[in-house]
Structure formats: structure tokens, C-alpha cells
Amino acid sequence: MFKNAVQLFEIFGFKLKVDPSWLLIATLIVWSLSTAYFPEVLPERSARLYTTLGIVAMLGMFASLILHELAHSLVARSYGLKVGGITLFIFGGVAELEEEPHDPKSEFQIAIAGPLMSLFLAGLFYGVANLLGELNLAGAVFGYLALINLVLAVFNLIPAFPLDGGRVLRAALWGWTRDLIKATRISSRLGAAFGLFLMLTGALAVFSGQGVGGFWQILIGFFILNASNGSYQSLLIKTALRGKTARSLMTERVHVIDPDAPIARLVDEVMLRHGVSLVPVVSDDILLGYADTAGVRSVDRQDWAARPVSDIMVRSDAGNTVAPLTPLDEVFKCLTTNARRKLMVAQGTRLVGVISLSDVAHHLALEQEIGVPPDKYA
């Protein structure tokens, strides 16, 4: 999901990563706090002090977001769900659940855990700020952290999927209808509507002269709109692929080439004749790897007759080869996250087929056209 995210450390076994986009929002937060918030709360102090307080408050917000997502992750783990890690990015943070909750109860408890943590932190920081006093430097920082955690909790409780409130709504609809797909469709549409609302009001704010705030609102609305639609489509895909394996959709009749054959034969007798761009390389029924059009282009055309296929062969490994019983959703993930659009299917060292992204996409299109039974994802 976040290809450029950098891992910082692990906490309770969860990998904490930061996407480069977080640096932008962190910088904006420090600038806003040091030029507006703290000068208003603590007047007549030095610019250096305001900047220092801004950095400290930003780090406190950073820690608050981690605790919010950690609450989601710990509850998810208690229900046996796999969590890929916690990633902070420009719009906040996300606990990367690798699978959907198994029932409405777990969905509700996982979703509500984050806002409850933020409300707890808001109350804790508010109490500390009151004890220290509003003119105390630390008191001002804790006052800001109390406010930001309250805002984080309230915003996330808006019933717009995929916000936490939208997931709480989905849990309620799921429990009522016993249909996860229908519940997701309804909550996703509400999420999309909320995203459009934010974009519209943000555009009005820009035209009325509010500038940065309006643009930021448009960006958040655009993110929620895409995330809500994407989450629903992702569930449909998982549902359609659930229970199937690579063997289900692979092409068994595969054209292969010997490693000692000249590249010219590969091009003329296999690629062009049969219309294939990836050709497995097999010797004595043992899969060695594959040759593709990229490899062919790396050799001058006048050398094709003299150079063997082995010179451009990419060896078979876990990145380009899957077992027949590999779950189809894992195959789909591999095909969509890498530049590779085809995978070889092998039982040990024996080639049994090839599966492509177009094979999976065609199957998904048929599933959606026919309609997926609501009880298929339980």
C-alpha cells in the first residue's frame, strides 16, 4: 500500500513505518503551531521557543497517532487477525489489516478501539494541562495534545467508511443484515458522499479566500472518496477469489523453449507464432526460468540467431513462480504489486501452467456480472 514507507522500529511486534508524505504534514504542523497557535497561547516569547514547542507538540501528535493505530492493531491481533504494520502518512495513520474481521463483533471492537484511545489521551492531556496551568510551557503543549486527540476521535467517529465511525456503522449493518457485502456497500456510499461533501465545502472555502484550509479539505475529501470506493472494490475482489487457487485459473497448455535454443527461434516460432510475451524455459522437464520480450529487446537483433535463450533467461524464484495451491488472492496481490503481469505455476521443479493478470481480471469481471452470493464471505 505504501511502497516508499520507511520502517522506524517495532512496537509490540508491529512494524512502525513512516511514508515520506508524513514529512509534509509534520512540517506544516510545526509551522502552524510556531507561527499561530503558540504565539496566541503564550504571547511575547521568542520565535526559537515557539519553533521548539511546535516540534515537541508535533512529536506528541506523532505518538498519539501511533497509540490510536496501536489500539486497533492490538484488538485485531486478539481476534487472530494479521496486521502488516502501522504506517503514518500525510492523512494520519493506518493499521494495515491483512484480512477482514470475521464477524460484526470483532469489526466493532477493532474500529472503536482507536477513537476510545484518542478520547482517553484527550482526557489525560487535558488533566495534565490544567494541573500545569495554561501559561506553563508544558501546559500549553499538553493543552494542544488534548485538543488534537479530541478532534482525532470526533473526526474518526463520523459514520463514513473507511473512517472508524464508518466501520462501526458497517459492523451494525453487518449484524443486522448478516451480509458483509451489503453492509460495506452502504457504508462505503456514505463515505463517498462525505468525501464529496468535504471536497465541495473545501472548494467553496478556497473561492471565499480561505486558501490553504480549503485546499487541505479538498485533499482529505478526495482521499476519503477514493478510499471508500477502493475498500468496497477490494472486498468484492477478495470475495470473488476466496477459496480458489492458482490452479483454478492457470493456463495449462503452455509453449516452452529450451535454454540452448537461439533467441531467433524463441521470437519467430514461439512469441510471434503463438502471441505470447513470456515463455517458460524448460530442460528435461525441469523448469529453469523464463524469457520475455524485455530480455529479447536487450539483445541486438543481428545477434538473435547466435545467442542462446539462456543468455536472457530470468531464473525461476519465489517472485515469479507460485505453487498450484497458492490462494488466488495471494496470486492477485503478487500480480498487482509487481511490474510482472504473468506468473509461472510449478509443482516443485515441474511446470504445470502460467497465470496472468488478465486471467484473474476476466474471472473477476464474470463474477461481478453474474453476482457474488452474500454469504460467500463469512
C-alpha positions, 0 to 999 in steps of 0.5 A, spaced: 500 500 500 505 504 501 511 502 497 516 508 499 514 507 507 520 507 511 520 502 517 522 506 524 522 500 529 517 495 532 512 496 537 509 490 540 511 486 534 508 491 529 512 494 524 512 502 525 513 505 518 513 512 516 511 514 508 515 520 506 508 524 505 508 524 513 514 529 512 509 534 509 504 534 514 509 534 520 512 540 517 506 544 516 504 542 523 510 545 526 509 551 522 502 552 524 503 551 531 510 556 531 507 561 527 499 561 530 497 557 535 503 558 540 504 565 539 496 566 541 497 561 547 503 564 550 504 571 547 511 575 547 516 569 547 521 568 542 520 565 535 526 559 537 521 557 543 515 557 539 519 553 533 521 548 539 514 547 542 511 546 535 516 540 534 515 537 541 507 538 540 508 535 533 512 529 536 506 528 541 501 528 535 506 523 532 505 518 538 498 519 539 497 517 532 501 511 533 497 509 540 490 510 536 493 505 530 496 501 536 489 500 539 486 497 533 492 493 531 492 490 538 484 488 538 485 485 531 491 481 533 486 478 539 481 476 534 487 472 530 487 477 525 494 479 521 496 486 521 502 488 516 504 494 520 502 501 522 504 506 517 503 514 518 502 518 512 500 525 510 492 523 512 494 520 519 495 513 520 493 506 518 493 499 521 494 495 515 489 489 516 491 483 512 484 480 512 477 482 514 474 481 521 470 475 521 464 477 524 460 484 526 463 483 533 470 483 532 469 489 526 466 493 532 471 492 537 477 493 532 474 500 529 472 503 536 478 501 539 482 507 536 477 513 537 476 510 545 484 511 545 484 518 542 478 520 547 482 517 553 489 521 551 484 527 550 482 526 557 489 525 560 492 531 556 487 535 558 488 533 566 495 534 565 494 541 562 490 544 567 494 541 573 500 545 569 496 551 568 495 554 561 501 559 561 506 553 563 510 551 557 508 544 558 501 546 559 500 549 553 503 543 549 499 538 553 493 543 552 494 542 544 495 534 545 488 534 548 485 538 543 488 534 537 486 527 540 479 530 541 478 532 534 482 525 532 476 521 535 470 526 533 473 526 526 474 518 526 467 517 529 463 520 523 459 514 520 463 514 513 467 508 511 473 507 511 473 512 517 472 508 524 465 511 525 464 508 518 466 501 520 462 501 526 456 503 522 458 497 517 459 492 523 451 494 525 449 493 518 453 487 518 449 484 524 443 486 522 443 484 515 448 478 516 451 480 509 458 483 509 457 485 502 451 489 503 453 492 509 460 495 506 456 497 500 452 502 504 457 504 508 462 505 503 456 510 499 456 514 505 463 515 505 463 517 498 458 522 499 462 525 505 468 525 501 464 529 496 461 533 501 468 535 504 471 536 497 465 541 495 465 545 502 473 545 501 472 548 494 467 553 496 472 555 502 478 556 497 473 561 492 471 565 499 479 566 500 480 561 505 486 558 501 490 553 504 484 550 509 480 549 503 485 546 499 487 541 505 479 539 505 479 538 498 485 533 499 482 529 505 475 529 501 478 526 495 482 521 499 476 519 503 472 518 496 477 514 493 478 510 499 471 508 500 470 506 493 477 502 493 475 498 500 468 496 497 472 494 490 477 490 494 472 486 498 468 484 492 475 482 489 477 478 495 470 475 495 470 473 488 477 469 489 476 466 496 477 459 496 480 458 489 487 457 487 492 458 482 490 452 479 483 454 478 485 459 473 492 457 470 493 456 463 495 449 462 497 448 455 503 452 455 509 453 449 516 452 452 523 453 449 529 450 451 535 454 454 540 452 448 535 454 443 537 461 439 533 467 441 531 467 433 527 461 434 524 463 441 521 470 437 519 467 430 516 460 432 514 461 439 512 469 441 510 471 434 507 464 432 503 463 438 502 471 441 505 470 447 510 475 451 513 470 456 515 463 455 517 458 460 524 455 459 524 448 460 530 442 460 528 435 461 522 437 464 525 441 469 523 448 469 529 453 469 526 460 468 523 464 463 524 469 457 520 475 455 520 480 450 524 485 455 530 480 455 529 479 447 529 487 446 536 487 450 539 483 445 541 486 438 537 483 433 543 481 428 545 477 434 538 473 435 540 467 431 547 466 435 545 467 442 542 462 446 535 463 450 539 462 456 543 468 455 536 472 457 533 467 461 530 470 468 531 464 473 525 461 476 524 464 484 519 465 489 517 472 485 515 469 479 513 462 480 507 460 485 505 453 487 498 450 484 495 451 491 497 458 492 490 462 494 488 466 488 488 472 492 495 471 494 496 470 486 492 477 485 496 481 490 503 478 487 500 480 480 498 487 482 504 489 486 509 487 481 511 490 474 510 482 472 503 481 469 504 473 468 506 468 473 509 461 472 505 455 476 510 449 478 509 443 482 516 443 485 521 443 479 515 441 474 511 446 470 504 445 470 501 452 467 502 460 467 497 465 470 496 472 468 493 478 470 488 478 465 486 471 467 484 473 474 481 480 471 476 476 466 474 471 472 473 477 476 469 481 471 464 474 470 463 474 477 461 481 478 456 480 472 453 474 474 453 476 482 457 474 488 452 470 493 452 474 500 454 469 504 460 467 500 464 471 505 463 469 512 
